[in-house]
Amino acid sequence: MHIARSRRQINRNHDNYWFAQSMARYLKRDVSIEKALRWSRLPEKTFNDLLGHGGVSP
């Protein structure tokens, strides 16, 4: 998220920023990716984009 924030693609005033934060919390608790996406309400495309910034392919 740091890279996406520095590129001004996501910021703290946008809902997706907070959705991504909650997604990370769910994943740290060993919740499946599908459930974490559903519960956090983060769009799958945004999740995939953030993975791309981290150098991880979806």
All heavy atoms as TSV, in Angstrom:
chain	resi	resn	atom	element	x	y	z
A	1	MET	N	N	0.815	-1.182	0.000
A	1	MET	CA	C	0.000	0.000	0.000
A	1	MET	C	C	0.865	1.255	0.000
A	1	MET	O	O	0.435	2.272	-0.483
A	1	MET	CB	C	-0.936	-0.012	1.191
A	1	MET	CG	C	-2.002	-1.058	1.041
A	1	MET	SD	S	-3.458	-0.882	2.052
A	1	MET	CE	C	-3.727	0.813	2.190
A	2	HIS	N	N	2.068	1.131	0.525
A	2	HIS	CA	C	2.951	2.290	0.554
A	2	HIS	C	C	3.281	2.764	-0.860
A	2	HIS	O	O	3.265	3.966	-1.130
A	2	HIS	CB	C	4.227	1.951	1.322
A	2	HIS	CG	C	5.233	3.049	1.318
A	2	HIS	ND1	N	5.041	4.213	2.015
A	2	HIS	CD2	C	6.412	3.183	0.669
A	2	HIS	CE1	C	6.068	5.012	1.807
A	2	HIS	NE2	N	6.917	4.399	0.994
A	3	ILE	N	N	3.555	1.827	-1.752
A	3	ILE	CA	C	3.888	2.196	-3.136
A	3	ILE	C	C	2.680	2.834	-3.812
A	3	ILE	O	O	2.800	3.856	-4.485
A	3	ILE	CB	C	4.387	0.980	-3.924
A	3	ILE	CG1	C	5.722	0.504	-3.350
A	3	ILE	CG2	C	4.529	1.290	-5.404
A	3	ILE	CD1	C	6.214	-0.808	-3.915
A	4	ALA	N	N	1.503	2.244	-3.633
A	4	ALA	CA	C	0.293	2.804	-4.237
A	4	ALA	C	C	0.008	4.192	-3.679
A	4	ALA	O	O	-0.417	5.089	-4.414
A	4	ALA	CB	C	-0.889	1.883	-3.994
A	5	ARG	N	N	0.255	4.397	-2.389
A	5	ARG	CA	C	0.046	5.713	-1.796
A	5	ARG	C	C	1.046	6.714	-2.338
A	5	ARG	O	O	0.689	7.858	-2.638
A	5	ARG	CB	C	0.163	5.638	-0.275
A	5	ARG	CG	C	-1.117	5.990	0.391
A	5	ARG	CD	C	-1.071	6.018	1.891
A	5	ARG	NE	N	0.101	6.647	2.425
A	5	ARG	CZ	C	0.659	6.301	3.569
A	5	ARG	NH1	N	0.170	5.320	4.272
A	5	ARG	NH2	N	1.721	6.922	4.013
A	6	SER	N	N	2.311	6.305	-2.489
A	6	SER	CA	C	3.317	7.240	-2.987
A	6	SER	C	C	3.071	7.607	-4.444
A	6	SER	O	O	3.447	8.692	-4.881
A	6	SER	CB	C	4.721	6.666	-2.813
A	6	SER	OG	O	4.909	5.542	-3.629
A	7	ARG	N	N	2.433	6.719	-5.199
A	7	ARG	CA	C	2.076	7.016	-6.594
A	7	ARG	C	C	0.724	7.724	-6.700
A	7	ARG	O	O	0.220	7.942	-7.792
A	7	ARG	CB	C	2.021	5.720	-7.400
A	7	ARG	CG	C	3.372	5.085	-7.576
A	7	ARG	CD	C	3.271	3.840	-8.393
A	7	ARG	NE	N	4.580	3.227	-8.547
A	7	ARG	CZ	C	4.798	2.068	-9.114
A	7	ARG	NH1	N	3.784	1.370	-9.602
A	7	ARG	NH2	N	6.011	1.587	-9.195
A	8	ARG	N	N	0.155	8.040	-5.553
A	8	ARG	CA	C	-1.136	8.738	-5.461
A	8	ARG	C	C	-2.273	7.974	-6.145
A	8	ARG	O	O	-3.181	8.562	-6.713
A	8	ARG	CB	C	-1.024	10.148	-6.012
A	8	ARG	CG	C	-0.051	10.984	-5.235
A	8	ARG	CD	C	0.022	12.391	-5.757
A	8	ARG	NE	N	1.130	13.084	-5.134
A	8	ARG	CZ	C	0.967	14.005	-4.213
A	8	ARG	NH1	N	-0.213	14.355	-3.815
A	8	ARG	NH2	N	2.026	14.588	-3.690
A	9	GLN	N	N	-2.201	6.645	-6.082
A	9	GLN	CA	C	-3.259	5.821	-6.639
A	9	GLN	C	C	-4.297	5.469	-5.583
A	9	GLN	O	O	-5.380	5.023	-5.909
A	9	GLN	CB	C	-2.662	4.558	-7.249
A	9	GLN	CG	C	-1.796	4.851	-8.439
A	9	GLN	CD	C	-1.060	3.631	-8.939
A	9	GLN	OE1	O	-0.860	2.678	-8.206
A	9	GLN	NE2	N	-0.646	3.663	-10.187
A	10	ILE	N	N	-3.943	5.640	-4.328
A	10	ILE	CA	C	-4.862	5.382	-3.233
A	10	ILE	C	C	-4.457	6.319	-2.096
A	10	ILE	O	O	-3.281	6.634	-1.934
A	10	ILE	CB	C	-4.802	3.899	-2.806
A	10	ILE	CG1	C	-5.978	3.530	-1.920
A	10	ILE	CG2	C	-3.486	3.554	-2.164
A	10	ILE	CD1	C	-6.116	2.022	-1.709
A	11	ASN	N	N	-5.431	6.844	-1.365
A	11	ASN	CA	C	-5.096	7.712	-0.244
A	11	ASN	C	C	-6.053	7.457	0.916
A	11	ASN	O	O	-7.059	6.772	0.773
A	11	ASN	CB	C	-5.095	9.188	-0.656
A	11	ASN	CG	C	-6.460	9.677	-1.068
A	11	ASN	OD1	O	-7.444	9.445	-0.393
A	11	ASN	ND2	N	-6.526	10.375	-2.190
A	12	ARG	N	N	-5.717	8.007	2.058
A	12	ARG	CA	C	-6.484	7.739	3.277
A	12	ARG	C	C	-7.899	8.281	3.236
A	12	ARG	O	O	-8.733	7.865	4.018
A	12	ARG	CB	C	-5.765	8.327	4.481
A	12	ARG	CG	C	-4.493	7.610	4.788
A	12	ARG	CD	C	-3.814	8.204	5.975
A	12	ARG	NE	N	-2.507	7.562	6.125
A	12	ARG	CZ	C	-1.896	7.420	7.270
A	12	ARG	NH1	N	-2.438	7.888	8.361
A	12	ARG	NH2	N	-0.736	6.826	7.319
A	13	ASN	N	N	-8.176	9.201	2.351
A	13	ASN	CA	C	-9.515	9.776	2.253
A	13	ASN	C	C	-10.437	8.947	1.370
A	13	ASN	O	O	-11.606	9.271	1.239
A	13	ASN	CB	C	-9.442	11.202	1.711
A	13	ASN	CG	C	-8.676	12.108	2.637
A	13	ASN	OD1	O	-8.736	11.943	3.852
A	13	ASN	ND2	N	-7.945	13.044	2.090
A	14	HIS	N	N	-9.922	7.907	0.769
A	14	HIS	CA	C	-10.707	7.077	-0.141
A	14	HIS	C	C	-11.147	5.806	0.586
A	14	HIS	O	O	-10.385	5.222	1.350
A	14	HIS	CB	C	-9.863	6.717	-1.367
A	14	HIS	CG	C	-10.674	6.228	-2.513
A	14	HIS	ND1	N	-11.050	4.920	-2.639
A	14	HIS	CD2	C	-11.194	6.872	-3.576
A	14	HIS	CE1	C	-11.767	4.780	-3.734
A	14	HIS	NE2	N	-11.864	5.956	-4.325
A	15	ASP	N	N	-12.366	5.385	0.344
A	15	ASP	CA	C	-12.887	4.191	1.008
A	15	ASP	C	C	-12.036	2.955	0.751
A	15	ASP	O	O	-11.852	2.128	1.647
A	15	ASP	CB	C	-14.323	3.903	0.562
A	15	ASP	CG	C	-15.313	4.898	1.125
A	15	ASP	OD1	O	-14.989	5.555	2.137
A	15	ASP	OD2	O	-16.408	5.013	0.556
A	16	ASN	N	N	-11.505	2.816	-0.467
A	16	ASN	CA	C	-10.713	1.627	-0.794
A	16	ASN	C	C	-9.470	1.505	0.079
A	16	ASN	O	O	-8.990	0.400	0.330
A	16	ASN	CB	C	-10.318	1.615	-2.270
A	16	ASN	CG	C	-11.450	1.151	-3.152
A	16	ASN	OD1	O	-12.439	0.601	-2.681
A	16	ASN	ND2	N	-11.314	1.368	-4.441
A	17	TYR	N	N	-8.942	2.618	0.544
A	17	TYR	CA	C	-7.783	2.564	1.439
A	17	TYR	C	C	-8.161	1.814	2.714
A	17	TYR	O	O	-7.448	0.925	3.167
A	17	TYR	CB	C	-7.313	3.977	1.772
A	17	TYR	CG	C	-6.139	3.999	2.723
A	17	TYR	CD1	C	-4.852	3.853	2.249
A	17	TYR	CD2	C	-6.321	4.158	4.098
A	17	TYR	CE1	C	-3.767	3.867	3.114
A	17	TYR	CE2	C	-5.253	4.168	4.964
A	17	TYR	CZ	C	-3.981	4.025	4.463
A	17	TYR	OH	O	-2.911	4.021	5.322
A	18	TRP	N	N	-9.283	2.170	3.291
A	18	TRP	CA	C	-9.722	1.533	4.534
A	18	TRP	C	C	-10.190	0.106	4.278
A	18	TRP	O	O	-10.009	-0.777	5.120
A	18	TRP	CB	C	-10.788	2.375	5.213
A	18	TRP	CG	C	-10.233	3.729	5.528
A	18	TRP	CD1	C	-10.540	4.908	4.909
A	18	TRP	CD2	C	-9.212	4.032	6.471
A	18	TRP	NE1	N	-9.786	5.917	5.427
A	18	TRP	CE2	C	-8.965	5.417	6.387
A	18	TRP	CE3	C	-8.481	3.271	7.380
A	18	TRP	CZ2	C	-8.018	6.050	7.189
A	18	TRP	CZ3	C	-7.542	3.912	8.177
A	18	TRP	CH2	C	-7.320	5.282	8.076
A	19	PHE	N	N	-10.766	-0.157	3.103
A	19	PHE	CA	C	-11.146	-1.527	2.754
A	19	PHE	C	C	-9.889	-2.398	2.650
A	19	PHE	O	O	-9.886	-3.543	3.093
A	19	PHE	CB	C	-11.906	-1.568	1.429
A	19	PHE	CG	C	-13.250	-0.891	1.449
A	19	PHE	CD1	C	-13.862	-0.526	0.265
A	19	PHE	CD2	C	-13.912	-0.616	2.623
A	19	PHE	CE1	C	-15.107	0.088	0.248
A	19	PHE	CE2	C	-15.155	0.002	2.636
A	19	PHE	CZ	C	-15.751	0.350	1.445
A	20	ALA	N	N	-8.815	-1.838	2.071
A	20	ALA	CA	C	-7.566	-2.587	1.947
A	20	ALA	C	C	-6.947	-2.848	3.318
A	20	ALA	O	O	-6.383	-3.921	3.558
A	20	ALA	CB	C	-6.582	-1.835	1.049
A	21	GLN	N	N	-7.064	-1.887	4.218
A	21	GLN	CA	C	-6.559	-2.081	5.574
A	21	GLN	C	C	-7.300	-3.222	6.268
A	21	GLN	O	O	-6.687	-4.068	6.924
A	21	GLN	CB	C	-6.703	-0.797	6.396
A	21	GLN	CG	C	-5.807	0.312	5.968
A	21	GLN	CD	C	-4.352	0.063	6.301
A	21	GLN	OE1	O	-4.002	-0.846	7.032
A	21	GLN	NE2	N	-3.480	0.871	5.740
A	22	SER	N	N	-8.627	-3.248	6.125
A	22	SER	CA	C	-9.389	-4.324	6.764
A	22	SER	C	C	-9.105	-5.658	6.085
A	22	SER	O	O	-9.040	-6.700	6.750
A	22	SER	CB	C	-10.892	-4.016	6.773
A	22	SER	OG	O	-11.402	-3.927	5.484
A	23	MET	N	N	-8.868	-5.644	4.780
A	23	MET	CA	C	-8.499	-6.867	4.057
A	23	MET	C	C	-7.203	-7.426	4.636
A	23	MET	O	O	-7.098	-8.630	4.886
A	23	MET	CB	C	-8.332	-6.545	2.569
A	23	MET	CG	C	-7.808	-7.649	1.724
A	23	MET	SD	S	-9.103	-8.772	1.289
A	23	MET	CE	C	-8.213	-9.922	0.272
A	24	ALA	N	N	-6.221	-6.572	4.889
A	24	ALA	CA	C	-4.944	-7.014	5.455
A	24	ALA	C	C	-5.151	-7.610	6.849
A	24	ALA	O	O	-4.541	-8.627	7.189
A	24	ALA	CB	C	-3.968	-5.849	5.508
A	25	ARG	N	N	-6.016	-6.993	7.637
A	25	ARG	CA	C	-6.292	-7.537	8.979
A	25	ARG	C	C	-6.902	-8.926	8.901
A	25	ARG	O	O	-6.528	-9.820	9.664
A	25	ARG	CB	C	-7.225	-6.600	9.749
A	25	ARG	CG	C	-6.529	-5.403	10.347
A	25	ARG	CD	C	-7.411	-4.680	11.336
A	25	ARG	NE	N	-8.622	-4.150	10.741
A	25	ARG	CZ	C	-8.713	-2.970	10.138
A	25	ARG	NH1	N	-7.649	-2.194	10.044
A	25	ARG	NH2	N	-9.847	-2.557	9.632
A	26	TYR	N	N	-7.838	-9.122	7.975
A	26	TYR	CA	C	-8.458	-10.444	7.826
A	26	TYR	C	C	-7.433	-11.483	7.382
A	26	TYR	O	O	-7.425	-12.604	7.879
A	26	TYR	CB	C	-9.609	-10.405	6.824
A	26	TYR	CG	C	-10.840	-9.684	7.321
A	26	TYR	CD1	C	-11.467	-8.720	6.546
A	26	TYR	CD2	C	-11.389	-9.956	8.558
A	26	TYR	CE1	C	-12.592	-8.056	6.986
A	26	TYR	CE2	C	-12.510	-9.302	9.015
A	26	TYR	CZ	C	-13.114	-8.346	8.228
A	26	TYR	OH	O	-14.231	-7.698	8.682
A	27	LEU	N	N	-6.571	-11.106	6.444
A	27	LEU	CA	C	-5.566	-12.057	5.957
A	27	LEU	C	C	-4.576	-12.421	7.056
A	27	LEU	O	O	-4.111	-13.562	7.116
A	27	LEU	CB	C	-4.847	-11.496	4.741
A	27	LEU	CG	C	-5.716	-11.367	3.476
A	27	LEU	CD1	C	-4.929	-10.694	2.368
A	27	LEU	CD2	C	-6.235	-12.717	3.034
A	28	LYS	N	N	-4.248	-11.470	7.935
A	28	LYS	CA	C	-3.362	-11.776	9.060
A	28	LYS	C	C	-3.994	-12.774	10.019
A	28	LYS	O	O	-3.297	-13.485	10.719
A	28	LYS	CB	C	-3.010	-10.493	9.818
A	28	LYS	CG	C	-2.019	-9.622	9.102
A	28	LYS	CD	C	-1.714	-8.394	9.922
A	28	LYS	CE	C	-0.788	-7.464	9.175
A	28	LYS	NZ	N	-0.512	-6.243	9.949
A	29	ARG	N	N	-5.325	-12.813	10.037
A	29	ARG	CA	C	-6.045	-13.750	10.908
A	29	ARG	C	C	-6.319	-15.078	10.212
A	29	ARG	O	O	-7.129	-15.863	10.674
A	29	ARG	CB	C	-7.363	-13.126	11.351
A	29	ARG	CG	C	-7.194	-11.915	12.213
A	29	ARG	CD	C	-8.518	-11.343	12.597
A	29	ARG	NE	N	-8.339	-10.073	13.277
A	29	ARG	CZ	C	-9.253	-9.134	13.353
A	29	ARG	NH1	N	-10.425	-9.316	12.783
A	29	ARG	NH2	N	-9.005	-8.022	13.982
A	30	ASP	N	N	-5.663	-15.321	9.097
A	30	ASP	CA	C	-5.784	-16.566	8.328
A	30	ASP	C	C	-7.171	-16.808	7.753
A	30	ASP	O	O	-7.601	-17.948	7.611
A	30	ASP	CB	C	-5.358	-17.779	9.165
A	30	ASP	CG	C	-3.870	-17.762	9.454
A	30	ASP	OD1	O	-3.118	-17.250	8.603
A	30	ASP	OD2	O	-3.474	-18.263	10.516
A	31	VAL	N	N	-7.876	-15.734	7.400
A	31	VAL	CA	C	-9.157	-15.849	6.700
A	31	VAL	C	C	-8.837	-16.055	5.217
A	31	VAL	O	O	-7.858	-15.498	4.711
A	31	VAL	CB	C	-10.014	-14.577	6.913
A	31	VAL	CG1	C	-11.269	-14.593	6.081
A	31	VAL	CG2	C	-10.347	-14.405	8.384
A	32	SER	N	N	-9.626	-16.848	4.518
A	32	SER	CA	C	-9.367	-17.079	3.095
A	32	SER	C	C	-9.488	-15.775	2.311
A	32	SER	O	O	-10.172	-14.836	2.733
A	32	SER	CB	C	-10.346	-18.113	2.535
A	32	SER	OG	O	-11.637	-17.560	2.448
A	33	ILE	N	N	-8.821	-15.737	1.165
A	33	ILE	CA	C	-8.837	-14.526	0.336
A	33	ILE	C	C	-10.255	-14.195	-0.104
A	33	ILE	O	O	-10.661	-13.029	-0.088
A	33	ILE	CB	C	-7.906	-14.695	-0.885
A	33	ILE	CG1	C	-6.451	-14.769	-0.422
A	33	ILE	CG2	C	-8.086	-13.554	-1.876
A	33	ILE	CD1	C	-5.466	-15.091	-1.510
A	34	GLU	N	N	-11.032	-15.207	-0.480
A	34	GLU	CA	C	-12.400	-14.966	-0.938
A	34	GLU	C	C	-13.250	-14.338	0.167
A	34	GLU	O	O	-13.977	-13.378	-0.067
A	34	GLU	CB	C	-13.049	-16.269	-1.419
A	34	GLU	CG	C	-12.438	-16.826	-2.687
A	34	GLU	CD	C	-11.135	-17.585	-2.435
A	34	GLU	OE1	O	-10.878	-17.998	-1.278
A	34	GLU	OE2	O	-10.363	-17.748	-3.390
A	35	LYS	N	N	-13.164	-14.890	1.378
A	35	LYS	CA	C	-13.933	-14.338	2.496
A	35	LYS	C	C	-13.451	-12.938	2.848
A	35	LYS	O	O	-14.251	-12.047	3.108
A	35	LYS	CB	C	-13.828	-15.235	3.727
A	35	LYS	CG	C	-14.711	-16.433	3.691
A	35	LYS	CD	C	-14.630	-17.183	5.003
A	35	LYS	CE	C	-15.473	-18.434	4.963
A	35	LYS	NZ	N	-15.391	-19.175	6.232
A	36	ALA	N	N	-12.135	-12.741	2.858
A	36	ALA	CA	C	-11.589	-11.432	3.204
A	36	ALA	C	C	-12.020	-10.370	2.196
A	36	ALA	O	O	-12.358	-9.252	2.579
A	36	ALA	CB	C	-10.065	-11.505	3.283
A	37	LEU	N	N	-12.057	-10.730	0.908
A	37	LEU	CA	C	-12.536	-9.789	-0.107
A	37	LEU	C	C	-13.999	-9.434	0.135
A	37	LEU	O	O	-14.391	-8.269	0.049
A	37	LEU	CB	C	-12.373	-10.373	-1.511
A	37	LEU	CG	C	-11.004	-10.253	-2.147
A	37	LEU	CD1	C	-10.943	-11.066	-3.423
A	37	LEU	CD2	C	-10.667	-8.802	-2.427
A	38	ARG	N	N	-14.788	-10.436	0.427
A	38	ARG	CA	C	-16.217	-10.209	0.646
A	38	ARG	C	C	-16.459	-9.367	1.896
A	38	ARG	O	O	-17.218	-8.401	1.874
A	38	ARG	CB	C	-16.934	-11.555	0.761
A	38	ARG	CG	C	-18.424	-11.483	0.701
A	38	ARG	CD	C	-19.072	-12.849	0.594
A	38	ARG	NE	N	-18.090	-13.919	0.436
A	38	ARG	CZ	C	-18.049	-15.026	1.175
A	38	ARG	NH1	N	-18.927	-15.240	2.095
A	38	ARG	NH2	N	-17.123	-15.939	0.979
A	39	TRP	N	N	-15.800	-9.728	2.978
A	39	TRP	CA	C	-16.018	-9.030	4.246
A	39	TRP	C	C	-15.460	-7.615	4.236
A	39	TRP	O	O	-16.034	-6.711	4.844
A	39	TRP	CB	C	-15.389	-9.805	5.392
A	39	TRP	CG	C	-16.062	-11.108	5.696
A	39	TRP	CD1	C	-17.261	-11.562	5.218
A	39	TRP	CD2	C	-15.564	-12.153	6.536
A	39	TRP	NE1	N	-17.532	-12.814	5.712
A	39	TRP	CE2	C	-16.511	-13.199	6.528
A	39	TRP	CE3	C	-14.405	-12.296	7.285
A	39	TRP	CZ2	C	-16.335	-14.364	7.248
A	39	TRP	CZ3	C	-14.227	-13.453	8.002
A	39	TRP	CH2	C	-15.183	-14.473	7.985
A	40	SER	N	N	-14.336	-7.402	3.565
A	40	SER	CA	C	-13.723	-6.073	3.553
A	40	SER	C	C	-14.345	-5.146	2.519
A	40	SER	O	O	-14.151	-3.945	2.580
A	40	SER	CB	C	-12.227	-6.182	3.282
A	40	SER	OG	O	-11.996	-6.609	1.956
A	41	ARG	N	N	-15.074	-5.719	1.567
A	41	ARG	CA	C	-15.715	-4.967	0.479
A	41	ARG	C	C	-14.695	-4.323	-0.462
A	41	ARG	O	O	-15.005	-3.378	-1.176
A	41	ARG	CB	C	-16.679	-3.910	1.022
A	41	ARG	CG	C	-17.761	-4.480	1.871
A	41	ARG	CD	C	-18.784	-3.487	2.349
A	41	ARG	NE	N	-18.373	-2.115	2.329
A	41	ARG	CZ	C	-18.578	-1.258	3.315
A	41	ARG	NH1	N	-19.170	-1.636	4.401
A	41	ARG	NH2	N	-18.204	-0.008	3.208
A	42	LEU	N	N	-13.468	-4.817	-0.473
A	42	LEU	CA	C	-12.445	-4.322	-1.390
A	42	LEU	C	C	-12.674	-4.946	-2.760
A	42	LEU	O	O	-12.798	-6.169	-2.863
A	42	LEU	CB	C	-11.047	-4.698	-0.877
A	42	LEU	CG	C	-9.867	-4.201	-1.700
A	42	LEU	CD1	C	-9.739	-2.688	-1.572
A	42	LEU	CD2	C	-8.592	-4.878	-1.241
A	43	PRO	N	N	-12.739	-4.145	-3.820
A	43	PRO	CA	C	-12.900	-4.718	-5.162
A	43	PRO	C	C	-11.717	-5.619	-5.514
A	43	PRO	O	O	-10.569	-5.318	-5.179
A	43	PRO	CB	C	-12.943	-3.498	-6.080
A	43	PRO	CG	C	-13.302	-2.353	-5.204
A	43	PRO	CD	C	-12.747	-2.686	-3.851
A	44	GLU	N	N	-12.007	-6.721	-6.183
A	44	GLU	CA	C	-10.959	-7.679	-6.534
A	44	GLU	C	C	-9.886	-7.040	-7.404
A	44	GLU	O	O	-8.703	-7.334	-7.266
A	44	GLU	CB	C	-11.563	-8.887	-7.238
A	44	GLU	CG	C	-10.580	-10.000	-7.453
A	44	GLU	CD	C	-11.217	-11.264	-7.978
A	44	GLU	OE1	O	-12.453	-11.333	-8.082
A	44	GLU	OE2	O	-10.452	-12.183	-8.295
A	45	LYS	N	N	-10.278	-6.147	-8.302
A	45	LYS	CA	C	-9.308	-5.473	-9.172
A	45	LYS	C	C	-8.320	-4.660	-8.336
A	45	LYS	O	O	-7.114	-4.689	-8.581
A	45	LYS	CB	C	-10.015	-4.575	-10.178
A	45	LYS	CG	C	-9.034	-3.892	-11.124
A	45	LYS	CD	C	-9.699	-2.893	-12.020
A	45	LYS	CE	C	-8.756	-2.203	-12.955
A	45	LYS	NZ	N	-7.384	-2.033	-12.589
A	46	THR	N	N	-8.816	-3.954	-7.338
A	46	THR	CA	C	-7.940	-3.162	-6.476
A	46	THR	C	C	-6.988	-4.070	-5.713
A	46	THR	O	O	-5.795	-3.778	-5.578
A	46	THR	CB	C	-8.767	-2.320	-5.493
A	46	THR	OG1	O	-9.678	-1.507	-6.228
A	46	THR	CG2	C	-7.886	-1.437	-4.638
A	47	PHE	N	N	-7.490	-5.193	-5.224
A	47	PHE	CA	C	-6.648	-6.172	-4.525
A	47	PHE	C	C	-5.536	-6.662	-5.439
A	47	PHE	O	O	-4.372	-6.697	-5.056
A	47	PHE	CB	C	-7.510	-7.331	-4.030
A	47	PHE	CG	C	-6.732	-8.446	-3.393
A	47	PHE	CD1	C	-6.096	-8.258	-2.187
A	47	PHE	CD2	C	-6.655	-9.682	-4.006
A	47	PHE	CE1	C	-5.377	-9.287	-1.584
A	47	PHE	CE2	C	-5.944	-10.715	-3.417
A	47	PHE	CZ	C	-5.304	-10.515	-2.209
A	48	ASN	N	N	-5.889	-7.012	-6.671
A	48	ASN	CA	C	-4.893	-7.488	-7.629
A	48	ASN	C	C	-3.865	-6.398	-7.962
A	48	ASN	O	O	-2.681	-6.676	-8.134
A	48	ASN	CB	C	-5.566	-8.010	-8.894
A	48	ASN	CG	C	-6.319	-9.297	-8.637
A	48	ASN	OD1	O	-6.002	-10.047	-7.736
A	48	ASN	ND2	N	-7.337	-9.542	-9.426
A	49	ASP	N	N	-4.338	-5.147	-8.086
A	49	ASP	CA	C	-3.419	-4.038	-8.358
A	49	ASP	C	C	-2.419	-3.863	-7.198
A	49	ASP	O	O	-1.231	-3.643	-7.422
A	49	ASP	CB	C	-4.180	-2.726	-8.567
A	49	ASP	CG	C	-4.949	-2.699	-9.864
A	49	ASP	OD1	O	-4.692	-3.563	-10.739
A	49	ASP	OD2	O	-5.824	-1.833	-10.011
A	50	LEU	N	N	-2.902	-3.961	-5.966
A	50	LEU	CA	C	-2.026	-3.833	-4.812
A	50	LEU	C	C	-1.013	-4.977	-4.754
A	50	LEU	O	O	0.149	-4.761	-4.397
A	50	LEU	CB	C	-2.841	-3.769	-3.521
A	50	LEU	CG	C	-3.660	-2.499	-3.320
A	50	LEU	CD1	C	-4.578	-2.642	-2.110
A	50	LEU	CD2	C	-2.765	-1.285	-3.164
A	51	LEU	N	N	-1.440	-6.175	-5.128
A	51	LEU	CA	C	-0.502	-7.296	-5.186
A	51	LEU	C	C	0.576	-7.032	-6.235
A	51	LEU	O	O	1.741	-7.351	-6.036
A	51	LEU	CB	C	-1.223	-8.593	-5.528
A	51	LEU	CG	C	-2.049	-9.233	-4.425
A	51	LEU	CD1	C	-2.715	-10.503	-4.946
A	51	LEU	CD2	C	-1.211	-9.537	-3.211
A	52	GLY	N	N	0.165	-6.454	-7.364
A	52	GLY	CA	C	1.118	-6.113	-8.414
A	52	GLY	C	C	2.159	-5.113	-7.946
A	52	GLY	O	O	3.341	-5.224	-8.281
A	53	HIS	N	N	1.740	-4.128	-7.144
A	53	HIS	CA	C	2.689	-3.148	-6.606
A	53	HIS	C	C	3.689	-3.828	-5.677
A	53	HIS	O	O	4.828	-3.401	-5.574
A	53	HIS	CB	C	1.969	-2.045	-5.834
A	53	HIS	CG	C	1.187	-1.116	-6.686
A	53	HIS	ND1	N	1.701	-0.503	-7.813
A	53	HIS	CD2	C	-0.094	-0.691	-6.593
A	53	HIS	CE1	C	0.783	0.249	-8.358
A	53	HIS	NE2	N	-0.320	0.153	-7.641
A	54	GLY	N	N	3.239	-4.889	-5.007
A	54	GLY	CA	C	4.117	-5.605	-4.096
A	54	GLY	C	C	4.992	-6.635	-4.780
A	54	GLY	O	O	5.769	-7.322	-4.131
A	55	GLY	N	N	4.853	-6.784	-6.081
A	55	GLY	CA	C	5.658	-7.744	-6.820
A	55	GLY	C	C	5.143	-9.156	-6.723
A	55	GLY	O	O	5.861	-10.105	-6.977
A	56	VAL	N	N	3.861	-9.304	-6.362
A	56	VAL	CA	C	3.243	-10.630	-6.245
A	56	VAL	C	C	2.189	-10.738	-7.334
A	56	VAL	O	O	1.368	-9.847	-7.490
A	56	VAL	CB	C	2.574	-10.790	-4.859
A	56	VAL	CG1	C	1.914	-12.135	-4.738
A	56	VAL	CG2	C	3.582	-10.573	-3.754
A	57	SER	N	N	2.197	-11.839	-8.072
A	57	SER	CA	C	1.170	-11.994	-9.094
A	57	SER	C	C	-0.043	-12.675	-8.472
A	57	SER	O	O	0.100	-13.553	-7.629
A	57	SER	CB	C	1.687	-12.821	-10.261
A	57	SER	OG	O	2.073	-14.098	-9.819
A	58	PRO	N	N	-1.263	-12.242	-8.857
A	58	PRO	CA	C	-2.487	-12.817	-8.266
A	58	PRO	C	C	-2.698	-14.266	-8.615
A	58	PRO	O	O	-2.234	-14.823	-9.522
A	58	PRO	CB	C	-3.595	-11.963	-8.841
A	58	PRO	CG	C	-3.020	-11.153	-9.924
A	58	PRO	CD	C	-1.523	-11.230	-9.816
